[in-house]
Amino acid sequence: MAFQTQPVAIGTLAVEQNKVLRNTYMMLALTMIPTVIGAFIGMSINFSFMAAHPFIYGLLMFGVMMGLLFSVTALRNSVWGIVALLGFTFVAGVFLGPILQVALHLKNGAQLVGIAAGGTSVIFFSLATIASVTKKDFSFMGKFLFIGLMLLIVASLANMFFQIPALALTISAIAVMIFSAYILFDVSRIVTGGETNYVMATLSLYLDIYNLFINLLSLLMALSGERN
Protein backbone atom coordinates (compact mmCIF):
# COMPACT_ATOMS: atom_id res chain seq x y z
CA MET A 1 0.00 0.00 0.00
CA ALA A 2 2.90 2.36 0.73
CA PHE A 3 4.00 2.13 -2.91
CA GLN A 4 0.56 3.23 -4.12
CA THR A 5 0.36 6.37 -1.99
CA GLN A 6 2.71 8.49 -4.10
CA PRO A 7 1.07 7.80 -7.52
CA VAL A 8 -2.36 8.46 -6.03
CA ALA A 9 -1.14 11.72 -4.47
CA ILE A 10 0.45 12.81 -7.74
CA GLY A 11 -2.73 11.99 -9.65
CA THR A 12 -4.86 13.94 -7.16
CA LEU A 13 -2.51 16.93 -7.42
CA ALA A 14 -2.67 16.85 -11.22
CA VAL A 15 -6.48 16.81 -11.13
CA GLU A 16 -6.51 19.74 -8.72
CA GLN A 17 -4.09 21.74 -10.89
CA ASN A 18 -6.20 21.11 -13.98
CA LYS A 19 -9.28 22.24 -12.04
CA VAL A 20 -7.59 25.49 -11.02
CA LEU A 21 -6.45 26.10 -14.60
CA ARG A 22 -9.93 25.37 -15.99
CA ASN A 23 -11.64 27.64 -13.43
CA THR A 24 -9.07 30.36 -14.11
CA TYR A 25 -9.74 30.33 -17.85
CA MET A 26 -13.51 30.39 -17.27
CA MET A 27 -13.20 33.30 -14.85
CA LEU A 28 -10.79 35.08 -17.20
CA ALA A 29 -13.37 34.89 -19.99
CA LEU A 30 -16.02 36.24 -17.60
CA THR A 31 -13.85 39.25 -16.65
CA MET A 32 -13.91 40.43 -20.26
CA ILE A 33 -17.62 41.33 -19.92
CA PRO A 34 -17.23 44.05 -17.23
CA THR A 35 -14.02 45.17 -18.96
CA VAL A 36 -15.84 45.81 -22.25
CA ILE A 37 -18.74 47.52 -20.45
CA GLY A 38 -16.29 49.68 -18.52
CA ALA A 39 -14.38 50.53 -21.71
CA PHE A 40 -17.56 51.75 -23.44
CA ILE A 41 -18.34 53.93 -20.42
CA GLY A 42 -14.74 55.14 -20.31
CA MET A 43 -14.88 56.23 -23.95
CA SER A 44 -17.81 58.54 -23.14
CA ILE A 45 -16.05 60.24 -20.20
CA ASN A 46 -14.26 63.55 -20.62
CA PHE A 47 -10.67 62.95 -19.49
CA SER A 48 -9.54 66.58 -19.91
CA PHE A 49 -8.20 66.47 -16.34
CA MET A 50 -5.81 63.74 -17.44
CA ALA A 51 -4.49 65.86 -20.32
CA ALA A 52 -4.00 68.86 -18.04
CA HIS A 53 -2.49 66.94 -15.13
CA PRO A 54 -1.08 63.62 -16.44
CA PHE A 55 1.18 63.00 -13.44
CA ILE A 56 -1.57 63.54 -10.86
CA TYR A 57 -3.98 61.43 -12.92
CA GLY A 58 -1.37 58.66 -13.15
CA LEU A 59 -0.88 58.63 -9.38
CA LEU A 60 -4.64 58.68 -8.82
CA MET A 61 -5.19 55.80 -11.22
CA PHE A 62 -2.34 53.85 -9.63
CA GLY A 63 -3.79 54.42 -6.14
CA VAL A 64 -7.30 53.31 -7.16
CA MET A 65 -6.02 50.19 -8.89
CA MET A 66 -3.81 49.25 -5.94
CA GLY A 67 -6.72 49.69 -3.54
CA LEU A 68 -8.91 47.40 -5.64
CA LEU A 69 -6.09 44.88 -5.98
CA PHE A 70 -5.80 44.81 -2.18
CA SER A 71 -9.55 44.18 -1.90
CA VAL A 72 -9.42 41.23 -4.32
CA THR A 73 -6.45 39.77 -2.45
CA ALA A 74 -8.11 40.16 0.95
CA LEU A 75 -11.35 38.51 -0.25
CA ARG A 76 -9.80 35.85 -2.49
CA ASN A 77 -11.07 32.90 -0.43
CA SER A 78 -14.75 33.88 -0.51
CA VAL A 79 -17.42 34.55 -3.12
CA TRP A 80 -16.83 38.25 -2.47
CA GLY A 81 -13.42 37.78 -4.02
CA ILE A 82 -15.15 37.07 -7.34
CA VAL A 83 -17.32 40.17 -6.91
CA ALA A 84 -14.25 42.27 -6.10
CA LEU A 85 -12.42 40.82 -9.12
CA LEU A 86 -15.28 41.68 -11.48
CA GLY A 87 -15.46 45.16 -9.94
CA PHE A 88 -11.75 45.60 -10.50
CA THR A 89 -12.01 44.57 -14.15
CA PHE A 90 -14.90 47.02 -14.65
CA VAL A 91 -12.81 49.90 -13.30
CA ALA A 92 -9.85 48.71 -15.36
CA GLY A 93 -12.12 48.88 -18.42
CA VAL A 94 -13.11 52.45 -17.57
CA PHE A 95 -9.42 53.37 -17.35
CA LEU A 96 -9.00 52.13 -20.92
CA GLY A 97 -11.11 55.12 -21.97
CA PRO A 98 -8.28 57.63 -22.61
CA ILE A 99 -6.15 55.39 -24.83
CA LEU A 100 -9.21 54.16 -26.75
CA GLN A 101 -10.37 57.73 -27.28
CA VAL A 102 -6.96 58.66 -28.70
CA ALA A 103 -6.81 55.54 -30.85
CA LEU A 104 -10.29 55.96 -32.33
CA HIS A 105 -9.53 59.55 -33.33
CA LEU A 106 -6.93 58.18 -35.75
CA LYS A 107 -7.99 57.39 -39.30
CA ASN A 108 -7.03 53.75 -38.83
CA GLY A 109 -7.77 53.69 -35.09
CA ALA A 110 -10.43 50.97 -35.14
CA GLN A 111 -8.08 48.76 -37.15
CA LEU A 112 -5.23 49.34 -34.70
CA VAL A 113 -7.47 48.44 -31.74
CA GLY A 114 -8.47 45.25 -33.53
CA ILE A 115 -4.85 44.37 -34.33
CA ALA A 116 -3.81 45.03 -30.72
CA ALA A 117 -6.65 42.83 -29.41
CA GLY A 118 -5.84 40.09 -31.92
CA GLY A 119 -2.12 40.29 -31.22
CA THR A 120 -2.75 40.10 -27.48
CA SER A 121 -4.93 37.01 -27.98
CA VAL A 122 -2.32 35.28 -30.15
CA ILE A 123 0.48 36.00 -27.69
CA PHE A 124 -1.60 34.84 -24.73
CA PHE A 125 -2.83 31.58 -26.24
CA SER A 126 0.60 30.76 -27.69
CA LEU A 127 2.48 31.27 -24.41
CA ALA A 128 -0.29 29.70 -22.29
CA THR A 129 -0.19 26.63 -24.54
CA ILE A 130 3.58 26.38 -24.23
CA ALA A 131 3.39 26.55 -20.43
CA SER A 132 0.48 24.09 -20.24
CA VAL A 133 1.83 21.50 -22.69
CA THR A 134 5.50 21.51 -21.66
CA LYS A 135 4.63 21.82 -17.92
CA LYS A 136 8.05 23.41 -17.51
CA ASP A 137 8.70 25.33 -14.32
CA PHE A 138 9.35 28.98 -15.21
CA SER A 139 9.53 30.14 -11.59
CA PHE A 140 13.19 31.08 -12.10
CA MET A 141 11.92 34.10 -14.07
CA GLY A 142 10.08 35.54 -11.06
CA LYS A 143 12.80 37.73 -9.55
CA PHE A 144 13.93 39.13 -12.89
CA LEU A 145 10.37 39.93 -13.94
CA PHE A 146 9.57 41.59 -10.61
CA ILE A 147 12.64 43.83 -10.82
CA GLY A 148 11.81 44.66 -14.43
CA LEU A 149 8.21 45.47 -13.45
CA MET A 150 9.29 47.81 -10.64
CA LEU A 151 11.67 49.67 -12.96
CA LEU A 152 8.91 49.85 -15.57
CA ILE A 153 6.46 51.39 -13.08
CA VAL A 154 9.00 53.98 -11.96
CA ALA A 155 9.88 54.86 -15.55
CA SER A 156 6.18 55.11 -16.51
CA LEU A 157 5.36 57.42 -13.58
CA ALA A 158 8.41 59.56 -14.36
CA ASN A 159 7.45 59.86 -18.01
CA MET A 160 3.97 61.05 -17.08
CA PHE A 161 5.78 64.10 -15.72
CA PHE A 162 8.47 64.52 -18.41
CA GLN A 163 6.37 63.41 -21.43
CA ILE A 164 9.28 62.18 -23.59
CA PRO A 165 7.90 60.38 -26.72
CA ALA A 166 11.02 58.26 -27.31
CA LEU A 167 10.99 57.08 -23.70
CA ALA A 168 7.28 56.28 -23.91
CA LEU A 169 7.92 54.15 -27.00
CA THR A 170 10.79 52.33 -25.26
CA ILE A 171 8.68 51.73 -22.15
CA SER A 172 5.85 50.24 -24.24
CA ALA A 173 8.23 47.94 -26.13
CA ILE A 174 9.81 46.68 -22.91
CA ALA A 175 6.38 46.30 -21.29
CA VAL A 176 5.20 44.07 -24.15
CA MET A 177 8.16 41.76 -23.52
CA ILE A 178 7.76 41.79 -19.73
CA PHE A 179 4.02 41.05 -19.70
CA SER A 180 4.41 38.39 -22.38
CA ALA A 181 6.97 36.70 -20.14
CA TYR A 182 4.61 37.12 -17.18
CA ILE A 183 1.95 35.11 -19.05
CA LEU A 184 4.41 32.25 -19.35
CA PHE A 185 5.38 32.62 -15.70
CA ASP A 186 1.83 32.85 -14.32
CA VAL A 187 0.38 29.95 -16.33
CA SER A 188 3.41 27.88 -15.33
CA ARG A 189 2.70 28.62 -11.64
CA ILE A 190 -0.83 27.25 -12.04
CA VAL A 191 0.30 24.17 -13.96
CA THR A 192 3.06 23.32 -11.46
CA GLY A 193 0.89 23.97 -8.39
CA GLY A 194 2.50 27.25 -7.38
CA GLU A 195 -0.90 29.00 -7.48
CA THR A 196 -3.96 27.14 -6.19
CA ASN A 197 -6.43 30.01 -5.81
CA TYR A 198 -8.22 30.60 -9.11
CA VAL A 199 -9.28 34.15 -8.14
CA MET A 200 -5.64 35.19 -7.71
CA ALA A 201 -4.61 33.19 -10.78
CA THR A 202 -7.26 34.99 -12.83
CA LEU A 203 -6.17 38.36 -11.46
CA SER A 204 -2.55 37.72 -12.42
CA LEU A 205 -3.38 36.65 -15.97
CA TYR A 206 -5.89 39.48 -16.39
CA LEU A 207 -3.24 42.05 -15.48
CA ASP A 208 -0.82 40.42 -17.94
CA ILE A 209 -3.37 40.60 -20.76
CA TYR A 210 -4.57 44.10 -19.83
CA ASN A 211 -1.09 45.62 -19.78
CA LEU A 212 -0.01 43.70 -22.86
CA PHE A 213 -2.97 45.10 -24.80
CA ILE A 214 -2.40 48.69 -23.66
CA ASN A 215 1.29 48.70 -24.54
CA LEU A 216 0.80 46.86 -27.81
CA LEU A 217 -1.83 49.43 -28.82
CA SER A 218 0.49 52.27 -27.77
CA LEU A 219 3.24 50.88 -29.99
CA LEU A 220 0.89 50.48 -32.95
CA MET A 221 -0.42 54.04 -32.57
CA ALA A 222 3.10 55.45 -32.37
CA LEU A 223 4.47 53.45 -35.30
CA SER A 224 1.55 53.26 -37.72
CA GLY A 225 -1.18 55.61 -36.51
CA GLU A 226 -2.63 57.79 -39.28
CA ARG A 227 -3.57 61.28 -38.17
CA ASN A 228 -6.62 62.99 -39.63
N, C-alpha and C positions, 0 to 999 in steps of 0.2 A: 504493500500500500504506500510506503514511503516514496517509492520510485514513481508513483502516479501523481503525487501531490504537485510537483513542479510543472508538468505538462498541463494539468488542469488549471493551475494558477495562471500560467502564461496564456492559456486559451481564454480565461475569464478576463484577463487584462486587455487582450486584443479586442474582445467584444465590447468592453467598456470604452476603449479608445475610439473604436468605430462609431459607437453611439454618440460620443462627444463630438466627433467630426461631423456626423450626420446632422445632429441638432444645431451645430454651429452654422453649417451651410443653410439650413432651413431658416434660422433666425437672421442670418446675413441677408437672405433674400427678402425677408419681412422688413428689415430696416430700410430697404430702398423705397418703400411706400411713403413713410413720413419724410424721408429725405427729399423726394420729388415734390411732395406737397409743400414742404418748407421752402424749396428752391423757387417754386412758382410764386409763393408769397414774397420771398426775398427779392424777386425781380420787380415787384410792384412797389417796393419801399424806396424812398428817396434817401440815398446814402451820401448826401452832400456833406454831412459832418465828417464822414470818412475822408473825403477829398480835401477838406479844409484842415483836418487834424489827423493825418494818417497814423502818427505815432501813438496818440492817445487812443484812437480807435483800435489799433493793434493790441495795446495793453488791455483794453476793455474786453475785446474778443477773447484774448488769451485767458483773462481772469474768469469769464463766464464759462468757457469750455473746461477749464480746470475744475471749477466748482461742480459742474455737471459730471465730469469724470469721477470726482470724489464720491458723488452720490451713487453712481452706478457701482463703484467698487464697494462701498459700504453696504449696499443692498443686494449684492450679487448672489447671495444664497437664498433669496426669497423671490416670490412672484413680483414684488415691487422692483426688483432688479431689472426685470424685463420692461416694466413700465418706464423706469428711469432711463434704460437704454434707448427705448423708442423716443422718449422725450429728448434725449441727447441728439439723436439722429435728426429729429425735426429741427432743432435749433441749428445743427450743423448745416442742414439744407438751407435755412434762412441765410446763414452766413455765406452761402454760395452766391447770393444775390449780386454783390458788386462785380465779381469776375464774370458772371453770366451777362450782366448788363453791358459791360465793356465788350465782351465777345460778340454779342448779338447786334452791336452797333457797327460791327465790321461788315463789309460786303459779303464776305464768305464766313461770317461768324457761326451760323447754324451748322455749316459743314465742319468747321473746326471743332465745335462742341461734340458733334457726332464722331469725328475721328478720335478725339480725346477719350470719349466714352468707350469706343470700340477698342482703342489701343490699351486702355486700362483693363478691359475685360480679357483681352488676349494675354496680356502679361500676367494677370491674376491666375487664369485657368492653366496657363502653361507652367508657371512656377508651383502652383498648388498641386498639379499633377505630378511634377517631378518629386516634390516632397512626399506625396502620398504613396507613389509607386515605389520609389527607391527606399523609403523609410529610413533614409540617412539622417543621422543626428547633426543638425546644423547649430547646435547650442554654442559652439565655439565662436560663432559670429556675434554673440550677444554683446560683449564688452565693446567691441569695435563699433557696432551699430549704435550703441547707446552714446558713446563719445561723439560719434559723427552727428547724431541727432541733437545733442546739446549744443554743439558748435553751429549747427544749422539754425537752431532756434535763436541763438545769440545774433548770428549774422542777419537773420530775417528781421528781427526787432531793430537792429542797428540800421538796416537799409530802409526801414519805414521812416526813419528820421533823415537819412542822407539822400535817399531817392536816387541811387546810382543805377542806371539801366544795365550796364555791363555786369554789375554785381548781382542784380536781380536775375539776369539770365543765367549766370553761373550757379546761383543758389538753386534755381529751378532744375537745372541739369543734374546737379549733385543730389537734390531731393528725389528725383525720379529713380536714381540708382539706389539710394538708401532705402526708400520705401518698397522698391522691388525686392531688395534683399530681405527686408523685414517680412514680406509675404512668405518667402522661403523659410525664414526663421520661425515665424509664428505657426505656420501649418506643420512644420517639423515638430514643434513643441507639443502640438495636439496628438500627432501620430505616435510620438515616442512616449507619451504619458506625462510630459512636463506641464501640461495645462489640462485640468480635469473639469473646470467650470466653464460650461458652454457660453454663459453670459460674458465672462471675461475674454474667452476665446473670440467670440463674435466682435466684441469691442475692439480688440487688437487688430483683427483683420479689417474691420470697418475703417479704422483710422488709416491703415495702410492704403486701402483703396481710395479713400477720400483724399488723402494728401497726394497720392499718385495722380489722380485725375486732375486736381488743381494745378499741379506743377507741369503736367503734360500739356494741359490747355494753355498755361502761361507761355511755355516754350513755343507752341504752335502759333499763338497770337504774335509773339515777338518775331518769329522767323518767317511766317507766311501770311500774316494778317493783312487784308486788303482794306485800306482806309477809303471811306466814301469821298 
